[in-house]
């Protein structure tokens, strides 16, 4: 009876699959993208091989990290930036590779500094997401307990008396 204090949209429903459907679709997208990048590394000229192959390996490893985090945190917290990290960190690596090898392009080091700061902030959010989810659960439990222990509203006090 006490579980019905909140509407169904506020009650946490456990997920019994290994990953949420949306997370699984993004995981499949990341696998396809990493596979395409790996295939492209072998299909391009030899001078691009090292850059594209290392980019593909980084992308594959970040895809594995994304899947591990989403499987591990499926009931704890929603997406806290793992997908953005899995997409943006290889892009940052690619721009950094080009700048270090003499082809900064039109974006240059300013873009690298901006994306580095953004990726650092996202990594921090991913790291602290379970702690925030735990704190929110504790606050929700305290609020629920206070709602249970609260005295009856005077408007409905006459309902208890026959």
C-alpha positions as CSV (number, residue, x, y, z in Angstrom):
1,X,0.0,0.0,0.0
2,X,2.8,2.4,0.8
3,X,4.4,1.8,-2.6
4,X,1.5,3.7,-4.2
5,X,2.5,7.1,-2.7
6,X,3.9,8.1,-6.1
7,X,2.3,7.8,-9.5
8,X,3.6,4.9,-11.7
9,X,5.7,7.3,-13.7
10,X,7.8,8.1,-10.6
11,X,8.3,4.5,-9.5
12,X,11.5,2.8,-10.7
13,X,10.9,-0.2,-12.8
14,X,13.7,-2.7,-12.9
15,X,15.1,-3.7,-16.3
16,X,15.7,-7.4,-16.7
17,X,17.5,-7.3,-20.0
18,X,21.2,-6.8,-20.2
19,X,20.8,-3.4,-21.7
20,X,18.0,-0.9,-22.3
21,X,16.7,-0.9,-25.9
22,X,17.9,2.7,-26.7
23,X,21.3,1.9,-25.3
24,X,21.5,-1.3,-27.4
25,X,20.7,0.6,-30.6
26,X,23.5,3.1,-29.8
27,X,25.8,0.2,-29.1
28,X,25.0,-1.3,-32.5
29,X,25.6,2.1,-34.1
30,X,29.0,2.4,-32.4
31,X,29.9,-1.1,-33.5
32,X,29.0,-0.4,-37.1
33,X,30.9,2.9,-37.0
34,X,34.0,1.3,-35.5
35,X,33.9,-1.6,-38.0
36,X,33.6,0.8,-40.9
37,X,36.5,2.9,-39.6
38,X,38.6,-0.3,-39.2
39,X,37.7,-1.5,-42.7
40,X,38.6,2.0,-44.0
41,X,42.0,1.8,-42.4
42,X,42.9,-1.2,-44.5
43,X,41.2,0.1,-47.7
44,X,43.0,3.5,-47.8
45,X,46.5,4.4,-48.8
46,X,49.3,3.2,-46.5
47,X,50.1,6.8,-45.3
48,X,46.6,7.0,-43.7
49,X,46.8,3.5,-42.1
50,X,48.3,4.4,-38.7
51,X,46.0,7.3,-38.1
52,X,42.8,5.5,-39.1
53,X,43.8,2.2,-37.5
54,X,44.6,3.8,-34.1
55,X,41.3,5.8,-34.4
56,X,39.4,2.6,-35.0
57,X,41.1,0.9,-32.1
58,X,40.2,3.8,-29.8
59,X,36.7,3.8,-31.1
60,X,36.4,0.0,-30.5
61,X,37.7,0.3,-27.0
62,X,35.3,3.2,-26.2
63,X,32.4,1.2,-27.6
64,X,33.4,-1.6,-25.2
65,X,33.5,0.8,-22.3
66,X,30.2,2.3,-23.3
67,X,28.6,-1.2,-23.3
68,X,30.2,-2.1,-20.0
69,X,28.9,1.1,-18.3
70,X,25.4,0.8,-19.8
71,X,25.1,-2.9,-18.7
72,X,26.4,-2.1,-15.3
73,X,24.4,1.0,-14.7
74,X,21.1,0.1,-16.3
75,X,19.2,0.3,-13.1
76,X,21.3,3.0,-11.4
77,X,21.3,6.0,-13.6
78,X,20.3,7.2,-17.0
79,X,22.7,8.2,-19.7
80,X,25.2,10.6,-18.1
81,X,27.4,11.2,-21.1
82,X,28.9,7.8,-22.0
83,X,27.6,8.0,-25.6
84,X,29.1,11.5,-26.1
85,X,32.4,10.3,-24.8
86,X,32.4,7.3,-27.1
87,X,31.7,9.6,-30.1
88,X,33.7,12.8,-29.2
89,X,36.9,11.3,-27.8
90,X,37.9,9.6,-31.1
91,X,37.1,12.9,-32.9
92,X,39.4,14.7,-30.5
93,X,42.1,12.1,-31.1
94,X,41.8,12.6,-34.9
95,X,42.1,16.4,-34.7
96,X,45.0,16.1,-32.3
97,X,46.7,13.6,-34.6
98,X,46.3,16.0,-37.5
99,X,47.6,19.0,-35.5
100,X,50.6,17.1,-34.3
101,X,51.5,16.0,-37.8
102,X,51.4,19.5,-39.3
103,X,47.9,19.7,-40.7
104,X,45.9,21.7,-38.2
105,X,43.1,22.5,-40.7
106,X,40.8,25.4,-40.2
107,X,39.8,24.6,-36.6
108,X,43.3,24.3,-35.1
109,X,44.2,24.1,-31.5
110,X,41.3,26.2,-30.2
111,X,38.9,23.4,-31.3
112,X,41.1,20.8,-29.6
113,X,41.1,22.8,-26.3
114,X,37.3,23.2,-26.4
115,X,36.6,19.5,-27.1
116,X,39.2,18.5,-24.5
117,X,37.5,20.6,-21.8
118,X,34.1,19.2,-22.9
119,X,35.3,15.6,-22.8
120,X,36.9,16.2,-19.4
121,X,33.6,17.5,-18.1
122,X,31.7,14.6,-19.5
123,X,34.1,12.1,-18.0
124,X,33.7,13.8,-14.6
125,X,29.9,13.5,-15.0
126,X,30.1,9.8,-15.8
127,X,32.4,9.2,-12.9
128,X,30.0,10.9,-10.4
129,X,26.7,9.7,-11.8
130,X,26.3,6.7,-9.5
131,X,26.9,8.9,-6.4
132,X,24.3,11.4,-7.6
133,X,21.8,8.6,-8.3
134,X,22.4,7.2,-4.8
135,X,21.9,10.6,-3.2
136,X,18.6,11.1,-5.1
137,X,17.4,7.7,-4.0
138,X,18.2,8.6,-0.4
139,X,16.4,11.9,-0.7
140,X,13.4,10.2,-2.3
141,X,13.3,7.6,0.5
142,X,13.4,10.4,3.2
143,X,10.6,12.3,1.4
144,X,8.5,9.2,1.2
145,X,9.1,8.4,4.9
146,X,8.1,12.0,5.9
147,X,4.9,11.7,3.8
148,X,4.0,8.5,5.6
149,X,4.7,9.9,9.1
150,X,2.9,13.2,8.4
151,X,-0.3,13.8,10.4
152,X,-3.5,13.5,8.5
153,X,-4.8,16.5,6.7
154,X,-7.5,18.3,8.7
155,X,-9.8,18.3,5.7
156,X,-10.0,14.5,5.8
157,X,-9.9,14.0,9.6
158,X,-13.7,13.4,9.7
159,X,-13.4,10.3,7.5
160,X,-11.7,8.3,10.2
161,X,-14.5,8.9,12.7
162,X,-17.7,6.8,12.3
